[in-house]
Amino acid sequence: MTPFDAIIVNGDSYSACSNEHRVYSDYLKDVFNVPVFNISVIGSSNDRITRSTIEQVIKTTKQFKNPLVIVGWSFVRRIEVWYYGDKHGLVDRQHDNLSFVTLNRLLNAGEATPEQKCLIDEELFVHKQLMDFYTQVYLLSQFLENKNISYLFFSAARNCDLPINSFPEIEQLHQVQAVLKNPNILNLYVFNIHDWAIEHDPDHSKLTGHLSESGHKKFSTFLLEKIKNDF
């Protein structure tokens, strides 16, 4: 169907592999019949997604010449911090040897330091978080384009409370405009898996918006159509 010889998928729980059912990356593997590297991590931040995608691309292109990169971005408001403790399971060691973890995960586990707890009021720097997010999306897209690697980006998490047109100083920046006009990046404010599931997956999780197995299959078809049209 395409010259892709591998697929890299990255994101958070909306894209992560499951022990209970197949996910959309599994169905894409069936269609393309190429190796699929799904490095998505439950609870992931966009910092981790950016960092680990770059690392995986460098690693994968040592063996495969023309991979396709699919990224389902996470919540803009998720903050990544360093974990100083040793509680098992808080840091994902399968895909990242660094001790970074999202702040909300540390708070839920009662492991956040007093300094980290001072970051709880995210409203104080939502402009910074939004700016960082669009910068990450832009820089990762440029990294892939410089390597002549095809990619498809979308927002897996629901970030509808942060429309970019509500922040005109940020919206007018070159890198933000480049992201908004990029045909390989679905509208990061409008599109998200949560809302897509409400319309297309009657068995989705009503609490979180996570796709059911049949929903993942339908979503893989949706992505497949985008891939066919774009590439």
Phi and psi in degrees as a GROMACS rama.xvg file:
@    title "Ramachandran Plot"
@    xaxis  label "Phi"
@    yaxis  label "Psi"
@TYPE xy
-140.618  166.647  THR-2
-80.5803  5.52245  PRO-3
-60.3339  131.697  PHE-4
-109.465  0.900229  ASP-5
-165.765  159.635  ALA-6
-131.187  133.196  ILE-7
-111.721  125.568  ILE-8
-119.051  131.792  VAL-9
-139.464  150.145  ASN-10
167.246  -153.607  GLY-11
-111.744  -147.423  ASP-12
-65.3456  -22.2585  SER-13
-69.1941  -19.9191  TYR-14
-116.792  -12.1606  SER-15
-66.9014  150.503  ALA-16
-63.5819  152.014  CYS-17
-126.613  144.054  SER-18
-81.1869  -10.1874  ASN-19
-99.4893  -29.0913  GLU-20
-158.834  169.752  HIS-21
-75.2146  150.733  ARG-22
-120.305  174.325  VAL-23
-61.2251  -28.849  TYR-24
-67.2089  -31.0002  SER-25
-65.2416  -40.1484  ASP-26
-72.0216  -34.6766  TYR-27
-64.8927  -35.8803  LEU-28
-62.5958  -39.381  LYS-29
-61.5007  -40.4048  ASP-30
-73.9356  -47.5656  VAL-31
-85.4804  -20.9539  PHE-32
55.2866  46.3248  ASN-33
-133.374  162.647  VAL-34
-61.1361  137.406  PRO-35
-120.132  126.727  VAL-36
-109.435  98.5169  PHE-37
-96.1113  104.309  ASN-38
-106.286  20.7764  ILE-39
-65.0568  146.4  SER-40
-130.346  131.455  VAL-41
-58.9359  133.478  ILE-42
77.7867  14.3706  GLY-43
-67.106  150.089  SER-44
-99.4798  165.516  SER-45
-70.7319  -23.5159  ASN-46
-62.1797  -48.0952  ASP-47
-64.7653  -40.4769  ARG-48
-60.3225  -45.4604  ILE-49
-63.0059  -51.1822  THR-50
-61.4143  -48.3511  ARG-51
-74.0615  -27.5918  SER-52
-64.7279  -44.7567  THR-53
-59.3393  -46.3547  ILE-54
-62.8451  -42.535  GLU-55
-67.926  -38.521  GLN-56
-62.3076  -46.5569  VAL-57
-60.5858  -42.5506  ILE-58
-66.9249  -45.3165  LYS-59
-68.5112  -38.4321  THR-60
-73.2456  -4.55975  THR-61
-72.3064  -21.7685  LYS-62
-117.159  -34.8147  GLN-63
-115.103  137.259  PHE-64
-90.7157  -24.4244  LYS-65
-140.614  67.5068  ASN-66
-77.8572  158.283  PRO-67
-107.524  132.237  LEU-68
-108.854  125.099  VAL-69
-119.454  122.902  ILE-70
-123.573  124.53  VAL-71
-104.379  100.578  GLY-72
-66.1059  152.237  TRP-73
-96  -167.032  SER-74
-68.7991  130.198  PHE-75
-60.2115  -33.2091  VAL-76
-78.9655  -8.04712  ARG-77
-69.5968  129.96  ARG-78
-106.595  132.464  ILE-79
-98.4116  131.019  GLU-80
-132.764  168.804  VAL-81
-89.7858  135.39  TRP-82
-97.4988  121.982  TYR-83
-95.2183  -8.92217  TYR-84
-88.5684  -168.379  GLY-85
-132.587  22.1055  ASP-86
-68.6185  126.269  LYS-87
-66.9459  136.073  HIS-88
94.4613  -9.65086  GLY-89
-76.3597  -31.4532  LEU-90
-108.614  132.407  VAL-91
-79.1622  108.036  ASP-92
-90.7682  -8.94488  ARG-93
-72.3283  -36.6253  GLN-94
-115.042  -5.92711  HIS-95
-156.091  123.296  ASP-96
-86.6645  -5.90837  ASN-97
-80.7389  156.196  LEU-98
-93.9044  34.8274  SER-99
-82.9872  145.645  PHE-100
-155.663  155.971  VAL-101
-73.1055  146.317  THR-102
-61.8748  -40.107  LEU-103
-62.7271  -30.7579  ASN-104
-69.1392  -39.8076  ARG-105
-66.6689  -39.4464  LEU-106
-63.5586  -42.7343  LEU-107
-65.1453  -29.396  ASN-108
-91.2186  -1.44124  ALA-109
68.5611  28.5055  GLY-110
-111.695  2.56097  GLU-111
-73.9811  141.598  ALA-112
-78.8388  163.34  THR-113
-56.965  -38.0056  PRO-114
-65.0892  -39.9438  GLU-115
-68.5622  -34.0723  GLN-116
-65.2337  -23.4359  LYS-117
-67.6153  -14.4882  CYS-118
-88.822  2.03727  LEU-119
-61.0445  -39.4672  ILE-120
-75.247  81.9277  ASP-121
-68.3069  -20.4294  GLU-122
-62.6933  -23.09  GLU-123
-67.5405  -24.6524  LEU-124
-137.061  38.8021  PHE-125
-64.3966  -31.4232  VAL-126
-61.4806  -42.2813  HIS-127
-65.1182  -42.087  LYS-128
-63.4832  -42.1297  GLN-129
-67.5424  -41.2242  LEU-130
-63.5278  -44.1884  MET-131
-60.5491  -40.3448  ASP-132
-63.0186  -51.2167  PHE-133
-65.7089  -32.1233  TYR-134
-65.926  -42.4482  THR-135
-61.8933  -45.2491  GLN-136
-61.5251  -44.2833  VAL-137
-64.33  -49.2834  TYR-138
-65.3846  -38.0323  LEU-139
-67.4696  -39.3925  LEU-140
-63.6012  -39.6395  SER-141
-67.87  -38.6462  GLN-142
-58.3496  -45.4388  PHE-143
-69.3321  -40.9747  LEU-144
-64.9712  -37.6293  GLU-145
-64.2327  -24.4296  ASN-146
-97.668  6.08548  LYS-147
57.3291  41.0593  ASN-148
-107.455  129.639  ILE-149
-73.5443  146.949  SER-150
-150.826  157.745  TYR-151
-138.373  119.37  LEU-152
-112.116  144.646  PHE-153
-154.426  164.154  PHE-154
-91.7422  112.492  SER-155
-75.2921  -42.8515  ALA-156
-80.3983  159.28  ALA-157
-89.2266  106.664  ARG-158
-112.404  30.8263  ASN-159
-67.3468  -14.8572  CYS-160
-82.4737  -0.640147  ASP-161
-126.696  62.3796  LEU-162
-66.4468  132.119  PRO-163
-64.3808  -28.0151  ILE-164
-72.5506  -5.73456  ASN-165
-85.6382  -4.14825  SER-166
-128.192  73.2251  PHE-167
-58.4265  -32.5575  PRO-168
-64.5325  -34.2503  GLU-169
-81.5066  -41.1901  ILE-170
-59.8829  -33.2768  GLU-171
-78.289  -9.70033  GLN-172
-67.1865  149.635  LEU-173
-57.1323  -48.0024  HIS-174
-66.5308  -32.2793  GLN-175
-69.4157  -44.7849  VAL-176
-61.9289  -37.4117  GLN-177
-63.7537  -39.7305  ALA-178
-66.3741  -44.01  VAL-179
-64.4805  -30.5542  LEU-180
-94.8698  -4.87459  LYS-181
-75.308  119.269  ASN-182
-68.7547  -15.2198  PRO-183
-90.2958  3.00277  ASN-184
-122.058  112.664  ILE-185
-65.5962  151.576  LEU-186
-51.3217  113.067  ASN-187
-73.0565  -14.321  LEU-188
-94.4543  -40.4322  TYR-189
-82.2268  -48.3036  VAL-190
-88.7429  140.306  PHE-191
-163.227  157.069  ASN-192
-65.3766  -38.0927  ILE-193
-54.525  -51.3946  HIS-194
-72.5165  -34.4331  ASP-195
-62.6689  -39.3368  TRP-196
-65.0304  -37.849  ALA-197
-58.6457  -37.6511  ILE-198
-84.9384  -31.9555  GLU-199
-117.199  -13.0561  HIS-200
-129.443  92.1718  ASP-201
-63.8724  -17.4893  PRO-202
-98.0597  10.9618  ASP-203
-66.5291  161.829  HIS-204
-68.6468  119.483  SER-205
-70.1093  -20.9191  LYS-206
-81.8636  -44.9527  LEU-207
-113.069  -17.6047  THR-208
83.3188  8.37936  GLY-209
-68.0005  144.804  HIS-210
-74.1525  146.176  LEU-211
-78.9139  177.299  SER-212
-62.4571  -43.3346  GLU-213
-65.4628  -33.4259  SER-214
-65.3033  -40.3141  GLY-215
-62.6382  -38.733  HIS-216
-64.2132  -44.6152  LYS-217
-64.0074  -38.862  LYS-218
-67.6178  -34.9495  PHE-219
-62.9097  -36.4373  SER-220
-66.268  -40.8111  THR-221
-59.0315  -46.7886  PHE-222
-65.4025  -38.3347  LEU-223
-59.9476  -41.7952  LEU-224
-64.7111  -39.6017  GLU-225
-63.2362  -41.5311  LYS-226
-64.7859  -43.1796  ILE-227
-60.3868  -44.9832  LYS-228
-71.4233  -37.2348  ASN-229
-85.2363  -29.435  ASP-230
